[in-house]
Amino acid sequence: MTDTTFDEARRCPICEAPGVDESQRQGPHGSKIHVIRCKTTRCRWYDTVYLVQVNPDGSVAKPDTDRQKFFPKIPDKTDAINESMQRLYDQTRSGGETR
């Protein structure tokens, strides 16, 4: 469910208590970025900052969770490393020369 009003959007994602609006910054396309901090001492996110973007018409921007990642997936080299380590172990056990 997407928050539609600022009062709903400023609630902490963990404890759902209203956060404190500490500052505002100018955002893209005339929007405002609100810096919100959770002040509930029993919350895991106590004193953690989160951001809420408010559009020029007063609506809260939907979170962008479907965007592409800008970094490549790190290749899994576990098998190659294990093979190299096994070769090194076999060479040292047999008395062979290691290069």
PyMOL commands that place a pseudoatom at each C-alpha (Angstrom):
pseudoatom trace, name=CA, resn=MET, resi=1, chain=A, elem=C, hetatm=0, pos=[0.000, 0.000, 0.000]
pseudoatom trace, name=CA, resn=THR, resi=2, chain=A, elem=C, hetatm=0, pos=[1.403, 3.390, -0.965]
pseudoatom trace, name=CA, resn=ASP, resi=3, chain=A, elem=C, hetatm=0, pos=[1.024, 6.294, 1.428]
pseudoatom trace, name=CA, resn=THR, resi=4, chain=A, elem=C, hetatm=0, pos=[-1.049, 9.042, -0.132]
pseudoatom trace, name=CA, resn=THR, resi=5, chain=A, elem=C, hetatm=0, pos=[-0.776, 11.874, 2.387]
pseudoatom trace, name=CA, resn=PHE, resi=6, chain=A, elem=C, hetatm=0, pos=[2.259, 13.388, 4.043]
pseudoatom trace, name=CA, resn=ASP, resi=7, chain=A, elem=C, hetatm=0, pos=[0.901, 12.481, 7.501]
pseudoatom trace, name=CA, resn=GLU, resi=8, chain=A, elem=C, hetatm=0, pos=[0.765, 8.820, 6.469]
pseudoatom trace, name=CA, resn=ALA, resi=9, chain=A, elem=C, hetatm=0, pos=[4.124, 8.886, 4.670]
pseudoatom trace, name=CA, resn=ARG, resi=10, chain=A, elem=C, hetatm=0, pos=[6.037, 10.407, 7.583]
pseudoatom trace, name=CA, resn=ARG, resi=11, chain=A, elem=C, hetatm=0, pos=[5.267, 7.401, 9.766]
pseudoatom trace, name=CA, resn=CYS, resi=12, chain=A, elem=C, hetatm=0, pos=[8.272, 5.247, 10.636]
pseudoatom trace, name=CA, resn=PRO, resi=13, chain=A, elem=C, hetatm=0, pos=[8.489, 2.139, 8.406]
pseudoatom trace, name=CA, resn=ILE, resi=14, chain=A, elem=C, hetatm=0, pos=[9.213, -0.019, 11.473]
pseudoatom trace, name=CA, resn=CYS, resi=15, chain=A, elem=C, hetatm=0, pos=[7.087, 1.238, 14.401]
pseudoatom trace, name=CA, resn=GLU, resi=16, chain=A, elem=C, hetatm=0, pos=[4.578, 3.287, 12.353]
pseudoatom trace, name=CA, resn=ALA, resi=17, chain=A, elem=C, hetatm=0, pos=[4.766, 6.221, 14.780]
pseudoatom trace, name=CA, resn=PRO, resi=18, chain=A, elem=C, hetatm=0, pos=[4.878, 9.687, 13.190]
pseudoatom trace, name=CA, resn=GLY, resi=19, chain=A, elem=C, hetatm=0, pos=[8.437, 10.857, 12.637]
pseudoatom trace, name=CA, resn=VAL, resi=20, chain=A, elem=C, hetatm=0, pos=[9.800, 14.360, 13.205]
pseudoatom trace, name=CA, resn=ASP, resi=21, chain=A, elem=C, hetatm=0, pos=[10.198, 16.494, 10.067]
pseudoatom trace, name=CA, resn=GLU, resi=22, chain=A, elem=C, hetatm=0, pos=[13.707, 17.883, 10.578]
pseudoatom trace, name=CA, resn=SER, resi=23, chain=A, elem=C, hetatm=0, pos=[14.362, 19.684, 7.295]
pseudoatom trace, name=CA, resn=GLN, resi=24, chain=A, elem=C, hetatm=0, pos=[13.315, 20.106, 3.686]
pseudoatom trace, name=CA, resn=ARG, resi=25, chain=A, elem=C, hetatm=0, pos=[15.344, 20.205, 0.492]
pseudoatom trace, name=CA, resn=GLN, resi=26, chain=A, elem=C, hetatm=0, pos=[14.427, 21.081, -3.056]
pseudoatom trace, name=CA, resn=GLY, resi=27, chain=A, elem=C, hetatm=0, pos=[13.805, 17.938, -5.084]
pseudoatom trace, name=CA, resn=PRO, resi=28, chain=A, elem=C, hetatm=0, pos=[13.424, 17.156, -8.776]
pseudoatom trace, name=CA, resn=HIS, resi=29, chain=A, elem=C, hetatm=0, pos=[10.679, 18.820, -10.844]
pseudoatom trace, name=CA, resn=GLY, resi=30, chain=A, elem=C, hetatm=0, pos=[9.675, 21.245, -8.077]
pseudoatom trace, name=CA, resn=SER, resi=31, chain=A, elem=C, hetatm=0, pos=[9.133, 18.601, -5.422]
pseudoatom trace, name=CA, resn=LYS, resi=32, chain=A, elem=C, hetatm=0, pos=[10.337, 18.810, -1.827]
pseudoatom trace, name=CA, resn=ILE, resi=33, chain=A, elem=C, hetatm=0, pos=[12.353, 16.157, -0.015]
pseudoatom trace, name=CA, resn=HIS, resi=34, chain=A, elem=C, hetatm=0, pos=[11.502, 15.969, 3.683]
pseudoatom trace, name=CA, resn=VAL, resi=35, chain=A, elem=C, hetatm=0, pos=[14.102, 14.539, 6.065]
pseudoatom trace, name=CA, resn=ILE, resi=36, chain=A, elem=C, hetatm=0, pos=[12.187, 12.595, 8.719]
pseudoatom trace, name=CA, resn=ARG, resi=37, chain=A, elem=C, hetatm=0, pos=[13.675, 11.081, 11.899]
pseudoatom trace, name=CA, resn=CYS, resi=38, chain=A, elem=C, hetatm=0, pos=[12.072, 8.420, 14.118]
pseudoatom trace, name=CA, resn=LYS, resi=39, chain=A, elem=C, hetatm=0, pos=[12.057, 9.591, 17.733]
pseudoatom trace, name=CA, resn=THR, resi=40, chain=A, elem=C, hetatm=0, pos=[10.364, 6.569, 19.325]
pseudoatom trace, name=CA, resn=THR, resi=41, chain=A, elem=C, hetatm=0, pos=[12.935, 5.227, 21.808]
pseudoatom trace, name=CA, resn=ARG, resi=42, chain=A, elem=C, hetatm=0, pos=[11.499, 1.679, 21.724]
pseudoatom trace, name=CA, resn=CYS, resi=43, chain=A, elem=C, hetatm=0, pos=[11.854, 1.473, 17.936]
pseudoatom trace, name=CA, resn=ARG, resi=44, chain=A, elem=C, hetatm=0, pos=[14.713, -0.309, 16.168]
pseudoatom trace, name=CA, resn=TRP, resi=45, chain=A, elem=C, hetatm=0, pos=[14.985, 2.719, 13.874]
pseudoatom trace, name=CA, resn=TYR, resi=46, chain=A, elem=C, hetatm=0, pos=[15.247, 5.187, 16.774]
pseudoatom trace, name=CA, resn=ASP, resi=47, chain=A, elem=C, hetatm=0, pos=[17.183, 8.260, 15.590]
pseudoatom trace, name=CA, resn=THR, resi=48, chain=A, elem=C, hetatm=0, pos=[17.296, 6.920, 12.018]
pseudoatom trace, name=CA, resn=VAL, resi=49, chain=A, elem=C, hetatm=0, pos=[16.631, 9.278, 9.109]
pseudoatom trace, name=CA, resn=TYR, resi=50, chain=A, elem=C, hetatm=0, pos=[14.337, 8.451, 6.184]
pseudoatom trace, name=CA, resn=LEU, resi=51, chain=A, elem=C, hetatm=0, pos=[13.178, 10.589, 3.256]
pseudoatom trace, name=CA, resn=VAL, resi=52, chain=A, elem=C, hetatm=0, pos=[9.725, 11.475, 1.947]
pseudoatom trace, name=CA, resn=GLN, resi=53, chain=A, elem=C, hetatm=0, pos=[9.255, 13.197, -1.420]
pseudoatom trace, name=CA, resn=VAL, resi=54, chain=A, elem=C, hetatm=0, pos=[6.234, 15.490, -1.770]
pseudoatom trace, name=CA, resn=ASN, resi=55, chain=A, elem=C, hetatm=0, pos=[5.217, 16.528, -5.287]
pseudoatom trace, name=CA, resn=PRO, resi=56, chain=A, elem=C, hetatm=0, pos=[4.283, 20.148, -6.134]
pseudoatom trace, name=CA, resn=ASP, resi=57, chain=A, elem=C, hetatm=0, pos=[0.562, 19.247, -6.035]
pseudoatom trace, name=CA, resn=GLY, resi=58, chain=A, elem=C, hetatm=0, pos=[0.933, 17.966, -2.433]
pseudoatom trace, name=CA, resn=SER, resi=59, chain=A, elem=C, hetatm=0, pos=[0.778, 14.256, -3.237]
pseudoatom trace, name=CA, resn=VAL, resi=60, chain=A, elem=C, hetatm=0, pos=[3.433, 11.894, -1.938]
pseudoatom trace, name=CA, resn=ALA, resi=61, chain=A, elem=C, hetatm=0, pos=[5.642, 10.272, -4.579]
pseudoatom trace, name=CA, resn=LYS, resi=62, chain=A, elem=C, hetatm=0, pos=[5.382, 6.507, -4.929]
pseudoatom trace, name=CA, resn=PRO, resi=63, chain=A, elem=C, hetatm=0, pos=[8.534, 4.581, -4.023]
pseudoatom trace, name=CA, resn=ASP, resi=64, chain=A, elem=C, hetatm=0, pos=[10.583, 3.525, -7.043]
pseudoatom trace, name=CA, resn=THR, resi=65, chain=A, elem=C, hetatm=0, pos=[11.330, -0.129, -6.327]
pseudoatom trace, name=CA, resn=ASP, resi=66, chain=A, elem=C, hetatm=0, pos=[11.381, -1.546, -9.884]
pseudoatom trace, name=CA, resn=ARG, resi=67, chain=A, elem=C, hetatm=0, pos=[14.395, 0.287, -11.273]
pseudoatom trace, name=CA, resn=GLN, resi=68, chain=A, elem=C, hetatm=0, pos=[17.396, -1.447, -12.790]
pseudoatom trace, name=CA, resn=LYS, resi=69, chain=A, elem=C, hetatm=0, pos=[20.514, -1.744, -10.695]
pseudoatom trace, name=CA, resn=PHE, resi=70, chain=A, elem=C, hetatm=0, pos=[23.498, 0.167, -12.015]
pseudoatom trace, name=CA, resn=PHE, resi=71, chain=A, elem=C, hetatm=0, pos=[26.124, -2.357, -11.004]
pseudoatom trace, name=CA, resn=PRO, resi=72, chain=A, elem=C, hetatm=0, pos=[26.800, -5.726, -12.616]
pseudoatom trace, name=CA, resn=LYS, resi=73, chain=A, elem=C, hetatm=0, pos=[26.224, -8.971, -10.803]
pseudoatom trace, name=CA, resn=ILE, resi=74, chain=A, elem=C, hetatm=0, pos=[29.456, -10.232, -9.277]
pseudoatom trace, name=CA, resn=PRO, resi=75, chain=A, elem=C, hetatm=0, pos=[30.385, -13.547, -10.910]
pseudoatom trace, name=CA, resn=ASP, resi=76, chain=A, elem=C, hetatm=0, pos=[30.633, -16.580, -8.673]
pseudoatom trace, name=CA, resn=LYS, resi=77, chain=A, elem=C, hetatm=0, pos=[34.241, -17.810, -8.733]
pseudoatom trace, name=CA, resn=THR, resi=78, chain=A, elem=C, hetatm=0, pos=[33.966, -20.235, -5.846]
pseudoatom trace, name=CA, resn=ASP, resi=79, chain=A, elem=C, hetatm=0, pos=[34.500, -23.367, -7.969]
pseudoatom trace, name=CA, resn=ALA, resi=80, chain=A, elem=C, hetatm=0, pos=[37.583, -21.931, -9.727]
pseudoatom trace, name=CA, resn=ILE, resi=81, chain=A, elem=C, hetatm=0, pos=[39.119, -20.888, -6.399]
pseudoatom trace, name=CA, resn=ASN, resi=82, chain=A, elem=C, hetatm=0, pos=[38.427, -24.294, -4.868]
pseudoatom trace, name=CA, resn=GLU, resi=83, chain=A, elem=C, hetatm=0, pos=[40.033, -26.039, -7.870]
pseudoatom trace, name=CA, resn=SER, resi=84, chain=A, elem=C, hetatm=0, pos=[43.118, -23.809, -7.616]
pseudoatom trace, name=CA, resn=MET, resi=85, chain=A, elem=C, hetatm=0, pos=[43.417, -24.481, -3.905]
pseudoatom trace, name=CA, resn=GLN, resi=86, chain=A, elem=C, hetatm=0, pos=[43.062, -28.235, -4.454]
pseudoatom trace, name=CA, resn=ARG, resi=87, chain=A, elem=C, hetatm=0, pos=[45.781, -28.172, -7.173]
pseudoatom trace, name=CA, resn=LEU, resi=88, chain=A, elem=C, hetatm=0, pos=[48.091, -26.238, -4.848]
pseudoatom trace, name=CA, resn=TYR, resi=89, chain=A, elem=C, hetatm=0, pos=[47.404, -28.678, -2.016]
pseudoatom trace, name=CA, resn=ASP, resi=90, chain=A, elem=C, hetatm=0, pos=[48.061, -31.690, -4.293]
pseudoatom trace, name=CA, resn=GLN, resi=91, chain=A, elem=C, hetatm=0, pos=[51.342, -30.181, -5.518]
pseudoatom trace, name=CA, resn=THR, resi=92, chain=A, elem=C, hetatm=0, pos=[52.628, -29.503, -2.015]
pseudoatom trace, name=CA, resn=ARG, resi=93, chain=A, elem=C, hetatm=0, pos=[51.623, -32.974, -0.763]
pseudoatom trace, name=CA, resn=SER, resi=94, chain=A, elem=C, hetatm=0, pos=[53.393, -34.728, -3.634]
pseudoatom trace, name=CA, resn=GLY, resi=95, chain=A, elem=C, hetatm=0, pos=[56.576, -32.682, -3.249]
pseudoatom trace, name=CA, resn=GLY, resi=96, chain=A, elem=C, hetatm=0, pos=[56.131, -31.066, -6.633]
pseudoatom trace, name=CA, resn=GLU, resi=97, chain=A, elem=C, hetatm=0, pos=[57.219, -27.577, -7.524]
pseudoatom trace, name=CA, resn=THR, resi=98, chain=A, elem=C, hetatm=0, pos=[54.652, -24.828, -6.957]
pseudoatom trace, name=CA, resn=ARG, resi=99, chain=A, elem=C, hetatm=0, pos=[54.551, -21.842, -9.280]
for i in range(1, 99): cmd.bond("trace and resi %d" % i, "trace and resi %d" % (i + 1))
show_as sticks, trace
zoom trace
